[in-house]
Amino acid sequence: MTEMLKMVDITKKFGDFTANDKVNITVQEGEILALLGENGAGKSTLMNILYGLYKATSGEIWFNGQKADIESPVNAIELGIGMVHQHFMLIPAFKVWENVALGLEDEQRYFLKEDQVKKKILEIALRYNLQIDPDAKIDSLSVGLQQQVEIVKVLYRGSRLLILDEPTGVLTPIEKGELFKTLRELTKSGISVIFISHKLDEVKEISDRVTVLCRGRNVSTLDTAHVTTQELARMMVGRDVLLCVEKIGGHAAGEAVLELRNLHVKGKRRVATIEGLDLTIRRGEIMGVAGVDGNGQSELIEAITGLRPVQKGHVFICGKELTHHKPAHLIKNGVALIPEDRKKVGSVQTFDIERNLILRRSADPEYCRHGFIRYKNLVREADMVIEEFDIRYSQRNAPVAFLSGGNLQKLILARELNANPTLLVAMHPTRGLDVGAIEFIHKKIIEASDSGAAVLLVSSELEEILALSDSVVVMHNGSISESLKGDSLNLENIGMLMGGAKSDMIGESKIA
């Protein structure tokens, strides 16, 4: 194979902090190289250097045998390097061809003509088996098709090396399979791919080689076929990791904790998002809610926890109606929340660890009296939590904005679980976290369930849903499927329901 990319001794410093320390990677023509590492291992920093968003402190980049000085994304694109970001860079109100053409000019420096753009898009789509309609509006497309548009954008610009940042995070199993087919077609034509992911099974399935980073340094580069997922996890974290945490289960026959009856909720545009939803979760049960993001999951969770008004219907907690009650009252009635956005909703970024720990207990006389914080008690509590949950920090009294995503998530988990909740609502509790943090958080969720709490788990990670849940429902366009349990609880059935299939389409006899 011909070497397409070589990054040599790349070092990047932010003040006294070294994000990349003499990192070396190579990418061959027509191969898929997976890039693995814990949160904070330096993966994103390295790719931002390659794409021209950061300037390396030292080191060299060689592309197609020539030394490259990449000062900006424009330089990267001119060389043939394209990046598909985790959060798509598309204008929803524009058509596919308009998004592709943005910023481009023809050889005479005139704006591109519509028919020329459409013709080339269709040629690219035909070559790589992409299902693209140039005249479709972005906001009418599924997430999977929007990702295809992003891929067409970089291919249109002549990219020979694609950087994909967590590309499967919001895809259904069917859409993921289509993406992998496309990547294999790309490599057949000599295009190379750098595949950033924390999903080890996907890395094993799609990549030719894998480079592992740890604390900004190279650990190893191996042929993927010659390494196991357990070995990859050990290299990433530095210890053995349980990739599937064992749960006791069997608690689902308890009394009802959360009951939703004929629930109606409006979304951000004041349009009905959820209409007539019914749901019951029992003590000790972990109920998973699967579905592609944007199908009503956020509105559902906000309605349950008092963050969004209920237009119609009823919310019961342990038999008590709490439909229109504020979050503070729901907290007093045993409701705990691990929110979707750990920074904006789950924490006060300018507060330190101690003050974030008492956000839900500010009226507790043990920690606050007459408007003053009892720091001695608070520090003692924080010491125990930091040790139990292995929260790592650079400065104890620094704002939590300086914590890594995994450590901030463990802090939020500690705060919510230490209240011994009756109902734990967890939304994407491990999104973007490494395997070590995922293992820890899964254990804590299972412990809460084993202690009798009802758990409502919302996740786009189907492996997480299957590993933790006693039963699973799927949300699609604001509606919820019947519960999947036992033999019906499998990846195929969840994937079909996520794609819009009705419960009777997968066999009524299989649905609980």
C-alpha positions as CSV (number, residue, x, y, z in Angstrom):
1,M,0.0,0.0,0.0
2,T,1.0,3.6,-0.6
3,E,1.4,5.8,2.5
4,M,-1.1,8.7,2.3
5,L,-0.6,10.4,5.6
6,K,2.2,10.6,8.2
7,M,2.0,12.7,11.3
8,V,5.4,12.8,13.0
9,D,6.1,13.7,16.6
10,I,3.0,15.9,16.9
11,T,3.1,17.9,20.1
12,K,0.4,20.4,21.2
13,K,0.5,22.4,24.4
14,F,-2.1,24.6,25.9
15,G,-0.1,26.6,28.4
16,D,1.4,24.0,30.8
17,F,-0.9,21.3,29.7
18,T,0.3,18.9,27.0
19,A,-2.6,17.5,24.9
20,N,-0.4,15.6,22.4
21,D,3.0,14.5,23.3
22,K,5.1,13.4,20.2
23,V,2.2,11.5,18.6
24,N,2.9,9.5,15.5
25,I,0.2,8.0,13.1
26,T,0.3,6.8,9.5
27,V,-2.6,6.1,7.2
28,Q,-2.2,4.0,4.1
29,E,-4.1,4.6,0.8
30,G,-7.5,2.8,0.8
31,E,-7.5,1.8,4.5
32,I,-9.7,2.6,7.5
33,L,-7.6,3.5,10.5
34,A,-9.5,3.6,13.8
35,L,-8.4,6.1,16.4
36,L,-9.1,5.1,20.0
37,G,-8.5,6.6,23.4
38,E,-10.1,7.7,26.7
39,N,-11.8,11.0,27.1
40,G,-8.9,13.5,27.1
41,A,-6.5,11.2,25.4
42,G,-5.8,13.7,22.6
43,K,-7.8,12.3,19.7
44,S,-9.8,15.4,18.9
45,T,-6.8,17.7,19.4
46,L,-4.8,15.6,16.9
47,M,-7.6,15.6,14.3
48,N,-8.1,19.3,14.8
49,I,-4.4,19.8,14.0
50,L,-4.7,17.7,10.9
51,Y,-7.8,19.6,9.7
52,G,-6.2,23.0,10.3
53,L,-8.3,24.1,13.3
54,Y,-5.3,24.0,15.6
55,K,-1.6,24.6,15.0
56,A,0.8,22.1,16.4
57,T,3.4,23.3,18.9
58,S,5.9,21.0,17.1
59,G,6.0,18.1,14.7
60,E,5.5,17.5,11.0
61,I,2.6,16.4,8.7
62,W,3.4,14.6,5.4
63,F,0.6,14.1,2.9
64,N,1.1,12.1,-0.3
65,G,4.8,12.1,0.2
66,Q,5.1,15.9,0.6
67,K,5.5,18.0,3.8
68,A,2.2,19.9,4.4
69,D,1.8,23.1,6.3
70,I,-1.9,23.1,7.2
71,E,-2.8,26.5,8.6
72,S,-6.6,26.3,8.2
73,P,-9.4,24.0,7.0
74,V,-9.1,25.6,3.6
75,N,-5.5,24.3,3.4
76,A,-6.7,20.9,4.5
77,I,-9.5,20.8,1.9
78,E,-7.1,21.9,-0.9
79,L,-4.8,19.0,0.0
80,G,-7.7,16.5,-0.1
81,I,-8.5,16.2,3.6
82,G,-12.2,16.3,4.6
83,M,-13.9,16.0,8.0
84,V,-17.4,14.9,8.9
85,H,-18.1,16.3,12.4
86,Q,-20.1,14.6,15.0
87,H,-22.6,17.4,14.9
88,F,-23.5,18.0,11.2
89,M,-22.6,21.3,9.6
90,L,-25.8,21.6,7.4
91,I,-28.4,24.4,7.0
92,P,-31.8,22.7,7.6
93,A,-33.8,25.1,5.4
94,F,-31.5,24.6,2.4
95,K,-31.7,21.8,-0.2
96,V,-29.0,19.1,-0.5
97,W,-27.4,20.7,-3.5
98,E,-27.4,24.2,-1.9
99,N,-25.5,22.8,1.2
100,V,-23.0,21.0,-1.0
101,A,-22.4,24.1,-3.2
102,L,-21.9,26.6,-0.3
103,G,-18.6,28.4,-0.5
104,L,-17.6,26.8,-3.9
105,E,-16.8,28.5,-7.1
106,D,-16.1,27.2,-10.6
107,E,-12.8,27.5,-12.4
108,Q,-13.7,31.0,-13.7
109,R,-14.5,32.0,-10.0
110,Y,-18.2,32.3,-10.7
111,F,-20.8,30.7,-8.5
112,L,-21.6,27.1,-9.5
113,K,-24.6,26.5,-11.6
114,E,-27.4,24.4,-10.1
115,D,-27.5,21.8,-12.8
116,Q,-23.7,21.3,-12.6
117,V,-23.9,20.7,-8.9
118,K,-26.8,18.3,-9.1
119,K,-25.1,16.3,-11.9
120,K,-21.9,15.8,-9.9
121,I,-23.9,14.9,-6.7
122,L,-25.7,12.2,-8.5
123,E,-22.5,10.9,-10.0
124,I,-20.9,10.7,-6.5
125,A,-24.1,9.1,-5.1
126,L,-24.2,6.5,-7.9
127,R,-20.5,5.6,-7.5
128,Y,-20.7,5.1,-3.7
129,N,-24.3,3.7,-3.4
130,L,-25.6,6.8,-1.6
131,Q,-29.4,7.5,-1.5
132,I,-29.2,11.3,-2.2
133,D,-31.9,13.5,-3.8
134,P,-30.2,16.9,-4.6
135,D,-33.6,18.7,-4.4
136,A,-34.5,17.4,-0.9
137,K,-34.5,19.8,2.0
138,I,-32.2,18.9,4.8
139,D,-34.8,19.1,7.5
140,S,-36.9,16.5,5.7
141,L,-34.1,13.9,5.7
142,S,-33.4,11.3,8.4
143,V,-30.2,11.5,10.4
144,G,-28.6,8.8,8.3
145,L,-29.3,10.7,5.0
146,Q,-28.0,13.9,6.5
147,Q,-24.8,12.1,7.2
148,Q,-24.6,11.0,3.6
149,V,-25.0,14.6,2.5
150,E,-22.0,15.5,4.7
151,I,-20.0,12.7,3.0
152,V,-21.0,14.0,-0.4
153,K,-19.9,17.5,0.6
154,V,-16.3,16.3,1.3
155,L,-16.2,14.0,-1.7
156,Y,-17.4,16.8,-4.0
157,R,-14.4,18.8,-2.9
158,G,-12.1,16.0,-4.0
159,S,-11.2,14.7,-0.5
160,R,-9.0,11.6,-0.5
161,L,-8.8,11.3,3.3
162,L,-12.0,11.4,5.4
163,I,-12.0,12.1,9.1
164,L,-15.2,10.7,10.7
165,D,-15.8,11.9,14.3
166,E,-18.1,9.4,16.2
167,P,-20.1,8.8,13.0
168,T,-22.5,6.2,14.4
169,G,-23.6,8.0,17.6
170,V,-27.1,9.0,16.3
171,L,-27.7,6.2,13.7
172,T,-30.1,3.3,13.7
173,P,-28.6,-0.1,13.2
174,I,-29.8,-0.1,9.6
175,E,-28.3,3.3,9.0
176,K,-25.0,2.2,10.5
177,G,-24.9,-0.8,8.2
178,E,-25.4,1.6,5.2
179,L,-22.6,3.8,6.4
180,F,-20.2,0.9,6.7
181,K,-21.1,-0.2,3.2
182,T,-20.3,3.3,1.9
183,L,-17.0,3.3,3.8
184,R,-16.0,0.0,2.2
185,E,-16.9,1.4,-1.3
186,L,-14.8,4.5,-0.6
187,T,-11.7,2.4,0.3
188,K,-12.1,0.4,-2.9
189,S,-11.4,3.5,-4.9
190,G,-8.3,4.4,-2.8
191,I,-9.9,6.9,-0.4
192,S,-8.7,6.6,3.2
193,V,-10.7,7.0,6.4
194,I,-9.8,7.9,10.0
195,F,-12.6,6.5,12.1
196,I,-12.9,8.0,15.6
197,S,-15.1,6.0,17.9
198,H,-15.4,4.7,21.5
199,K,-17.4,1.6,20.3
200,L,-15.0,-1.2,20.3
201,D,-17.2,-3.6,18.4
202,E,-17.6,-1.1,15.6
203,V,-13.8,-0.6,15.5
204,K,-13.3,-4.4,15.1
205,E,-16.0,-4.6,12.4
206,I,-14.9,-1.7,10.1
207,S,-11.2,-0.8,10.6
208,D,-8.1,-2.3,9.1
209,R,-5.7,-1.0,11.7
210,V,-6.2,0.8,15.1
211,T,-4.1,3.4,16.8
212,V,-4.6,3.7,20.6
213,L,-3.8,7.0,22.4
214,C,-3.5,7.3,26.2
215,R,-2.9,10.7,28.0
216,G,-1.7,12.3,24.7
217,R,0.8,9.6,23.8
218,N,0.9,6.6,21.5
219,V,0.2,3.3,23.1
220,S,0.2,1.0,20.0
221,T,-0.8,0.6,16.4
222,L,-2.1,-2.8,15.5
223,D,-3.8,-4.8,12.8
224,T,-7.5,-4.9,14.0
225,A,-7.8,-8.5,13.1
226,H,-5.1,-9.4,15.5
227,V,-6.5,-7.7,18.6
228,T,-9.6,-8.4,20.8
229,T,-12.0,-5.8,22.2
230,Q,-10.8,-6.6,25.7
231,E,-7.2,-6.0,24.7
232,L,-8.2,-2.6,23.1
233,A,-10.0,-1.6,26.3
234,R,-7.0,-2.5,28.4
235,M,-4.7,-0.4,26.2
236,M,-7.1,2.5,26.4
237,V,-7.7,2.5,30.2
238,G,-4.6,0.7,31.5
239,R,-6.5,-2.0,33.3
240,D,-9.0,-4.8,32.6
241,V,-12.5,-3.5,31.9
242,L,-15.9,-5.2,32.1
243,L,-17.4,-4.5,28.7
244,C,-20.7,-5.9,29.8
245,V,-21.7,-5.4,33.5
246,E,-23.6,-8.2,35.0
247,K,-27.0,-7.3,36.5
248,I,-29.1,-9.3,39.0
249,G,-32.5,-8.3,37.5
250,G,-35.7,-9.9,38.4
251,H,-37.1,-6.9,40.3
252,A,-39.7,-5.8,37.6
253,A,-42.7,-7.3,39.5
254,G,-42.6,-4.5,42.1
255,E,-45.2,-1.8,42.6
256,A,-45.6,0.9,40.1
257,V,-43.3,3.9,40.6
258,L,-43.9,6.0,37.5
259,E,-47.2,6.0,35.7
260,L,-47.9,8.2,32.6
261,R,-51.5,8.3,31.5
262,N,-52.6,9.9,28.2
263,L,-49.6,12.3,28.2
264,H,-49.6,15.2,25.8
265,V,-46.5,17.4,25.5
266,K,-45.6,20.2,23.1
267,G,-42.1,20.7,21.7
268,K,-40.0,23.8,21.3
269,R,-42.0,25.0,18.3
270,R,-45.2,24.7,20.3
271,V,-46.3,21.8,18.1
272,A,-47.5,18.6,19.7
273,T,-44.6,16.3,20.1
274,I,-46.1,13.6,22.3
275,E,-49.8,12.7,22.1
276,G,-51.6,10.2,24.2
277,L,-48.6,8.4,25.7
278,D,-49.0,5.7,28.4
279,L,-46.1,4.2,30.3
280,T,-45.6,2.3,33.6
281,I,-42.3,1.6,35.3
282,R,-42.1,-0.6,38.4
283,R,-39.8,-0.7,41.4
284,G,-36.5,-2.3,40.6
285,E,-37.1,-2.2,36.9
286,I,-34.8,-0.7,34.3
287,M,-36.8,0.4,31.3
288,G,-34.9,1.4,28.3
289,V,-36.2,4.0,25.8
290,A,-34.5,3.6,22.4
291,G,-34.9,5.8,19.3
292,V,-33.0,8.2,17.1
293,D,-32.5,11.6,18.8
294,G,-35.3,14.1,18.1
295,N,-38.3,11.7,18.3
296,G,-39.7,13.1,21.6
297,Q,-37.3,11.7,24.1
298,S,-36.2,15.1,25.5
299,E,-39.7,16.3,25.8
300,L,-40.7,13.1,27.6
301,I,-38.0,13.4,30.2
302,E,-38.6,17.1,30.7
303,A,-42.3,16.5,31.3
304,I,-41.6,13.8,33.8
305,T,-39.1,15.9,35.8
306,G,-41.1,19.1,35.7
307,L,-38.9,21.0,33.3
308,R,-41.6,21.2,30.6
309,P,-45.3,21.7,31.1
310,V,-47.7,18.9,30.4
311,Q,-50.5,20.0,28.1
312,K,-52.8,17.1,28.9
313,G,-52.7,13.8,30.8
314,H,-51.3,12.7,34.2
315,V,-47.9,11.9,35.8
316,F,-48.0,9.7,38.9
317,I,-45.1,9.0,41.2
318,C,-45.7,6.1,43.6
319,G,-49.5,6.7,43.2
320,K,-49.3,10.4,43.9
321,E,-50.3,12.7,41.1
322,L,-47.5,15.2,40.4
323,T,-48.4,16.3,36.9
324,H,-47.9,20.1,37.2
325,H,-45.4,20.2,40.0
326,K,-42.1,22.0,39.9
327,P,-38.7,20.2,39.8
328,A,-38.0,20.9,43.5
329,H,-41.2,19.1,44.6
330,L,-40.4,16.2,42.3
331,I,-37.0,16.0,43.9
332,K,-38.6,15.8,47.4
333,N,-40.7,12.9,46.1
334,G,-37.7,10.9,45.1
335,V,-37.1,11.8,41.5
336,A,-33.4,12.0,40.4
337,L,-32.2,13.2,36.9
338,I,-29.1,12.6,34.9
339,P,-29.8,15.1,32.2
340,E,-29.0,15.0,28.5
341,D,-26.7,18.0,28.7
342,R,-24.3,17.6,31.6
343,K,-22.9,21.1,31.3
344,K,-25.9,23.3,30.7
345,V,-28.5,21.4,32.8
346,G,-26.6,19.0,35.0
347,S,-24.2,21.4,36.6
348,V,-23.2,25.0,37.3
349,Q,-20.0,25.3,35.4
350,T,-18.6,28.2,37.5
351,F,-19.2,26.3,40.8
352,D,-16.7,23.9,42.3
353,I,-17.2,20.3,43.1
354,E,-18.7,20.9,46.6
355,R,-21.3,23.4,45.6
356,N,-22.4,21.3,42.6
357,L,-22.9,18.4,45.0
358,I,-25.5,20.2,47.1
359,L,-27.5,21.7,44.3
360,R,-30.4,19.4,45.0
361,R,-30.0,19.6,48.8
362,S,-29.6,23.3,49.4
363,A,-32.5,23.3,51.8
364,D,-31.0,20.4,53.9
365,P,-30.0,21.8,57.3
366,E,-27.0,19.5,57.4
367,Y,-25.4,21.5,54.6
368,C,-27.1,24.9,54.7
369,R,-28.4,26.8,57.7
370,H,-29.9,30.3,57.8
371,G,-28.7,30.9,54.3
372,F,-25.1,29.9,55.0
373,I,-23.3,26.8,53.6
374,R,-21.9,24.5,56.3
375,Y,-18.6,23.9,54.6
376,K,-17.2,21.5,57.2
377,N,-20.0,19.0,56.5
378,L,-20.0,19.7,52.8
379,V,-16.2,19.0,52.5
380,R,-16.6,15.8,54.4
381,E,-19.4,14.7,52.1
382,A,-17.4,15.7,49.0
383,D,-14.3,13.7,50.3
384,M,-16.4,10.5,50.5
385,V,-18.0,11.1,47.1
386,I,-14.7,11.8,45.3
387,E,-13.2,8.6,46.7
388,E,-16.2,6.4,46.0
389,F,-16.8,7.7,42.5
390,D,-13.1,8.2,41.6
391,I,-13.6,11.8,40.5
392,R,-10.3,13.2,39.2
393,Y,-9.5,16.9,39.2
394,S,-6.5,19.2,38.8
395,Q,-7.6,21.6,41.5
396,R,-10.2,20.8,44.1
397,N,-11.6,24.4,44.3
398,A,-11.6,25.0,40.6
399,P,-14.8,25.4,38.6
400,V,-16.2,22.1,37.3
401,A,-15.8,23.5,33.8
402,F,-12.3,22.2,34.0
403,L,-13.4,18.6,34.7
404,S,-13.3,16.1,31.8
405,G,-16.7,14.8,30.6
406,G,-16.3,11.5,32.4
407,N,-15.5,13.1,35.7
408,L,-18.3,15.6,35.4
409,Q,-20.7,12.8,34.7
410,K,-19.6,10.9,37.7
411,L,-20.1,14.0,39.8
412,I,-23.7,14.4,38.6
413,L,-24.3,10.6,39.1
414,A,-22.9,10.9,42.7
415,R,-25.2,13.8,43.5
416,E,-28.3,12.1,42.2
417,L,-27.7,8.6,43.6
418,N,-26.6,9.7,47.1
419,A,-30.2,10.9,47.5
420,N,-31.4,7.3,47.3
421,P,-34.0,8.1,44.6
422,T,-37.2,6.2,44.1
423,L,-37.1,7.0,40.3
424,L,-33.8,7.6,38.5
425,V,-34.2,9.2,35.1
426,A,-31.0,8.8,33.1
427,M,-30.7,10.3,29.6
428,H,-27.7,9.4,27.6
429,P,-25.7,8.7,30.8
430,T,-22.5,7.5,29.0
431,R,-22.6,9.6,25.7
432,G,-19.1,10.4,24.6
433,L,-17.4,8.6,27.5
434,D,-14.7,6.1,27.3
435,V,-15.0,2.4,28.3
436,G,-13.7,2.9,31.8
437,A,-16.2,5.6,32.7
438,I,-19.0,3.6,30.9
439,E,-18.2,0.5,33.1
440,F,-18.4,2.5,36.3
441,I,-21.7,4.3,35.4
442,H,-23.3,1.1,34.3
443,K,-22.4,-0.5,37.7
444,K,-24.0,2.4,39.6
445,I,-27.2,2.3,37.6
446,I,-27.5,-1.4,38.2
447,E,-26.9,-0.9,41.9
448,A,-29.6,1.7,42.1
449,S,-32.0,-0.8,40.4
450,D,-31.0,-3.7,42.6
451,S,-31.7,-1.4,45.6
452,G,-35.3,-1.0,44.4
453,A,-35.2,2.2,42.4
454,A,-37.1,2.3,39.1
455,V,-34.9,3.4,36.3
456,L,-35.9,5.1,33.1
457,L,-32.9,4.9,30.7
458,V,-32.9,6.9,27.5
459,S,-30.0,6.1,25.2
460,S,-29.2,6.0,21.5
461,E,-26.5,3.4,22.3
462,L,-28.4,0.1,21.6
463,E,-25.7,-2.0,23.2
464,E,-26.2,0.0,26.4
465,I,-30.0,-0.4,26.2
466,L,-29.7,-4.2,25.7
467,A,-27.1,-4.7,28.4
468,L,-29.0,-2.8,31.2
469,S,-32.7,-3.0,30.5
470,D,-35.3,-5.4,31.7
471,S,-37.7,-4.1,29.1
472,V,-37.4,-1.7,26.2
473,V,-39.8,0.7,24.4
474,V,-39.0,2.6,21.2
475,M,-39.9,6.2,20.5
476,H,-40.6,7.3,17.0
477,N,-42.2,10.6,16.0
478,G,-43.5,11.1,19.5
479,S,-45.2,7.7,19.8
480,I,-44.0,4.9,21.9
481,S,-44.0,1.2,21.0
482,E,-45.3,-1.7,23.1
483,S,-42.7,-3.0,25.6
484,L,-40.1,-5.5,24.3
485,K,-39.2,-8.2,26.8
486,G,-37.7,-11.7,26.8
487,D,-37.1,-13.2,23.4
488,S,-38.5,-10.1,21.6
489,L,-35.8,-7.9,23.2
490,N,-33.2,-8.0,20.5
491,L,-31.3,-5.6,18.2
492,E,-33.2,-6.5,15.1
493,N,-36.6,-5.7,16.6
494,I,-35.4,-2.5,18.2
495,G,-33.9,-1.4,14.9
496,M,-37.1,-2.0,13.0
497,L,-39.1,0.0,15.5
498,M,-36.6,2.8,15.4
499,G,-37.0,2.9,11.6
500,G,-40.8,3.4,11.9
501,A,-42.1,-0.1,11.8
502,K,-45.2,-0.8,13.9
503,S,-45.3,-3.4,16.7
504,D,-47.5,-5.8,14.7
505,M,-44.9,-5.8,11.9
506,I,-42.5,-7.7,14.0
507,G,-45.1,-10.2,15.2
508,E,-47.6,-9.5,17.9
509,S,-46.8,-12.8,19.6
510,K,-43.3,-11.5,20.3
511,I,-44.4,-8.3,22.0
512,A,-45.1,-8.3,25.7
